[in-house]
């Protein structure tokens, strides 16, 4: 496996795709928890199969943007995006990242764990 730098990771489409997917995944989990739904009930709510919900929650999906918008709206959320200059983001993010590197949260750890294998597989 090839080691990659943080800058290479932040310039990869795989990183940003996984970032969006994981944020949607977290919102879906919050929705299910707050509405006391299991996967079967959530599938019924969406009008899809339990297998599809399992696929969504395992991170094993690469939906079209329109489907991601549909899912967000189904859980009462609106998708919001902003576009930033990649070089400025890397510079800013790098300085912040250095400051928190030793106290990385569990959520960040889970995200990094899912993103790096996706990037390496590409």
QUIPE-V561437 format. One record per backbone hydrogen bond with DSSP energy under -1.0 kcal/mol. NH is the residue of the N-H (numbers start at 1). CO is the residue of the C=O. E is the energy in kcal/mol with one decimal. If there is no record, write none. Layout:
BEGIN
nh->{NH/NH}
co->{CO/CO}
e->{E/E}
END
This chain:
BEGIN
nh->{9/10/11/12/16/17/18/19/20/21/22/23/24/25/26/27/28/29/30/31/32/33/34/35/36/37/42/43/44/45/46/47/48/53/54/55/56/57/58/59/60/61/68/69/70/71/72/73/74/75/76/77/89/90/91/92/93/94/95/96/97/98/99/100/101/103/109/110/111/112/113/114/115/116/119/120/121}
co->{5/6/7/9/12/13/14/15/16/17/18/19/20/21/22/23/24/25/26/27/28/29/30/31/33/32/38/39/40/41/42/43/43/49/50/51/52/53/54/56/55/59/64/65/66/67/68/69/70/71/73/72/85/86/87/88/89/90/91/92/93/94/95/96/97/100/105/106/107/108/109/110/111/112/115/116/117}
e->{-2.3/-2.5/-1.1/-1.5/-1.4/-2.4/-2.5/-2.3/-2.1/-2.5/-2.8/-1.9/-2.3/-2.7/-2.3/-1.9/-2.5/-2.4/-2.3/-2.5/-2.8/-2.6/-2.8/-1.9/-1.1/-3.1/-2.5/-2.4/-2.2/-2.4/-2.3/-1.8/-2.5/-1.6/-2.6/-2.2/-2.6/-2.8/-1.3/-1.2/-1.6/-1.3/-1.9/-2.3/-2.2/-2.5/-2.3/-2.7/-2.0/-1.2/-1.7/-2.7/-2.4/-2.6/-2.2/-2.7/-3.7/-2.3/-1.5/-2.0/-3.4/-2.0/-1.0/-1.3/-1.2/-1.1/-2.2/-2.4/-2.3/-2.9/-2.4/-1.7/-2.4/-2.2/-2.4/-2.6/-1.7}
END
